[in-house]
């Protein structure tokens, strides 16, 4: 049923573009189609990983976990929407550690009471987020304290370091006995070849729909009056990651907190240390260099997210109140970005 709805939405995107439908209609249809396609992409990746074993499966999930958002931001970067792209980086991080983790702790805590998880792995993830905050903040500080336009080479060099750290992070996670918390066990939905075909087909469909989605973003900000900063911080991450977000919350509700935190914190780290370097590397090739220079509000929201996540991960235990606090910080951040001109 879900696959049929997703296919129908993808077809509706083609029809809407051919008929030159209003921008709000195109935006709504493309957003819904991308949500469905992101879910299909996740299912295909999970099935292929189940056939390939835990090690290869973990690498596949780490690689394709944010494929939909990466494709969306690549098209946005090629369209010159660098403000949206940079905002989506921050938005994905704070969305995962505040909204997704917050909802997971809140609902999981209300159902199961105090929940436990590996303080070692959670602490590593929190430390990685702190490194992310430093890596994204220092080029901004350099730009603010140094006359002239900051060189693109600085962002590229920082991106290289971030990518190397990500590779080392993967080595640690896959070699650590605690690093791969068990997820829900079930039979893969597709065979090995079918999984690969669905993965390729879903990726191609995401690429096509992403182009239409990005094409609607510019007119949308003008017609509705939303700022590019708000669109990048809130809308793009939600559209690209909502399927994964729902899974993380469901897993926490089933009292599998290690796996749930692996989804929320791991996804944030992947966006910061894998997706961001890829975008920085592609920027000059697409004619729109991406400088890692952010607004004070973006960095403030990022710092708040990292600090509060560190406190939550410190003791290896969580409760519903901590989830409510994370959600509260996310709502405050969203309101601040909404009213930003």
C-alpha positions, 0 to 999 in steps of 0.5 A: 500500500505504502509503495503504491502511494509513493509511486502515485505521488512521484507520478503526480509530481511529473503531472504537476510540472507538465501542467505548470501547477501553482507553486504551493501545489508543486511544493506540497506534492514534491514534499510528500513524494520525497517523504515516501521515497526516503522511506522506500530508500531506507527499506531498500537499504535495510533489506540489502544490508540484511543480505550483506551481513552486519558489517556491510549492512552497517556501512550501507546504512551509514552511507545511505541514511541521509541520501535523500537529504544529500540529493536535495541539498546538492540540487539546492547548491547547484541552484545557488541556494547556499543559505538554504544548504547551510541552514539545512546542515544546522537544521538536520543536526538540531532536528535530530538531537532535539526533536527526534531524540526529544520525542523518543525520550518523551514517548519512550519514557512515558511508556517505559519509565526510566530507560537505559542505554550505553553511556560509552557510545552515547558519550562518544556520539556527544563528543563527536557533536562537540567536535562538529560544533567546533569545526563549524564555528571556527571558520565563522569566527575567522570570517568575523575577525579577519577582513575580507571574504574568507577563502574557500580553501579554508572550508575545503580544508576543514571539510577534509578533516571532518571527513577523516574524523568521520572515517575514524568514527566508523572504524570505532563504531564497527569495531566496538563491541557496544558500537552496533546495538541490535535493531529489530529483527525481521526478514528482509522485504526484498531479495538481494537483487530486488533490493539493489534495483529498488535502491537504484530506482528510489535514488533516481526518483529522489533525484528527479523529485528533488529538482522539482522540490528545490525549484519550488523553494524560491517562489515559495519563500517569495509567495508565503514570506518564509525566510530561506533560513527557516526553510533550510533549518526546519522544512528541508530536514523534515522532508528529507529525514521524516521517515528515519525520524519516525523509526527512531521514535518507534524504536524508543517506544519499544524500549530499545534506546541504544538503537533509537539513540544510534539513529538520532545521534548517528544521523546528526554526526553523518550529516555533519561529518559526511554530508557537509564535506561532500557539499563543500567538495562539490560546491566549486564544481557546481559553480557555487562554493560553500563556505562554512560561515554561519549566522550567530543564531545558527551557531547558538542553536547548534551549541545549545543542542550539543550542550543539552545532548551531552548532559542527557548522554552523561549517565546512560539513563533517560526519562520523559522530562529530559525528552520534554526539555529537548523538545522545548529547546527545539520549539524555541529555536524554531520560533527564533528562526521563523521570525528571522527576516 
